[in-house]
Amino acid sequence: MGLPATSLRRATPADAAAVADIAEAAYFPYLERMGGLRPGPMDTDYASALSSGDVEAWVAVADAAVVGFLLLVPEEDGLLLDNVAVRPSHHGRGTGRLLLSHAELRAQALGLARIRLYTHVTMVENQQLYARLGYVETHRATERGLTRVFLAKHL
């Protein structure tokens, strides 16, 4: 018997608690690497984000449970992939790739030819995944004490 199928749907404000829980679980392993600094997604107000018209939010659902999410922000020259996270118990099942592929489809549907994102310098696994998917590092910068790696993918 295989893994349950994962589907995507638009997130609603009712998903805020599940999304916050996924962010906490997904980013928790990085706390030690980051010297105790909390990654921003751990403290995002997801109730506001999911009810805001500024963010396009999607959730991945498997077996009727939210197992991942994607936050996208349309910009003038592209799409900002503001956050993507998957519940650790669902790592390795293709959920992250499904969400990232959906980001590309959304960018194309909006007539945008580029996706950009950033991640913390210590999140090397994420950087490796993004590189495998065609993202290229554009620069690094330190903001609010966090050294970030900025990446972009032209579609």
WOVENQUI-V797291 format. One record per backbone hydrogen bond with DSSP energy under -1.0 kcal/mol. CO is the residue of the C=O (numbers start at 1). NH is the residue of the N-H. E is the energy in kcal/mol with one decimal. If there is no record, write none. Layout:
CO/NH/E + CO/NH/E
This chain:
7/61/-3.2 + 9/59/-2.9 + 12/15/-2.4 + 13/16/-1.7 + 15/19/-2.6 + 16/20/-2.6 + 17/21/-2.2 + 18/22/-2.3 + 19/23/-2.5 + 20/24/-2.4 + 21/25/-2.3 + 22/26/-3.2 + 23/27/-2.3 + 24/28/-1.3 + 27/30/-1.8 + 28/31/-1.8 + 30/34/-2.3 + 31/36/-3.2 + 32/35/-1.7 + 34/37/-1.6 + 39/42/-2.1 + 40/43/-2.1 + 44/46/-1.4 + 45/49/-2.4 + 46/50/-2.8 + 48/52/-1.1 + 56/72/-2.6 + 57/11/-2.5 + 58/70/-2.4 + 59/9/-2.0 + 60/67/-3.0 + 60/68/-1.1 + 61/7/-2.5 + 62/65/-1.9 + 65/62/-2.5 + 67/87/-3.2 + 68/60/-2.4 + 69/85/-2.0 + 70/58/-2.5 + 71/82/-1.3 + 71/83/-1.5 + 72/56/-3.3 + 73/80/-2.9 + 78/75/-3.0 + 79/116/-2.5 + 80/73/-2.6 + 80/82/-1.4 + 83/71/-3.0 + 85/69/-2.4 + 87/90/-2.9 + 88/91/-1.6 + 90/93/-1.2 + 94/98/-2.2 + 95/99/-2.4 + 96/100/-2.6 + 97/101/-2.7 + 98/102/-2.0 + 99/103/-1.8 + 100/104/-1.5 + 101/105/-2.1 + 102/106/-2.6 + 103/107/-2.4 + 104/108/-2.4 + 105/109/-2.4 + 106/110/-1.8 + 107/112/-3.1 + 108/111/-1.5 + 113/155/-2.9 + 114/79/-2.5 + 115/153/-2.7 + 116/81/-3.1 + 117/151/-2.8 + 119/149/-3.4 + 120/123/-2.0 + 122/124/-1.9 + 123/127/-1.8 + 124/128/-2.4 + 125/129/-2.2 + 126/130/-2.8 + 127/131/-2.3 + 128/132/-2.3 + 129/133/-1.5 + 130/135/-2.8 + 131/134/-1.6 + 136/152/-2.1 + 139/150/-3.0 + 141/148/-3.3 + 143/146/-2.3 + 146/143/-2.7 + 147/121/-2.6 + 148/141/-1.9 + 149/119/-2.0 + 150/138/-3.1 + 150/139/-1.2 + 151/117/-2.3 + 152/136/-2.8 + 153/115/-2.4
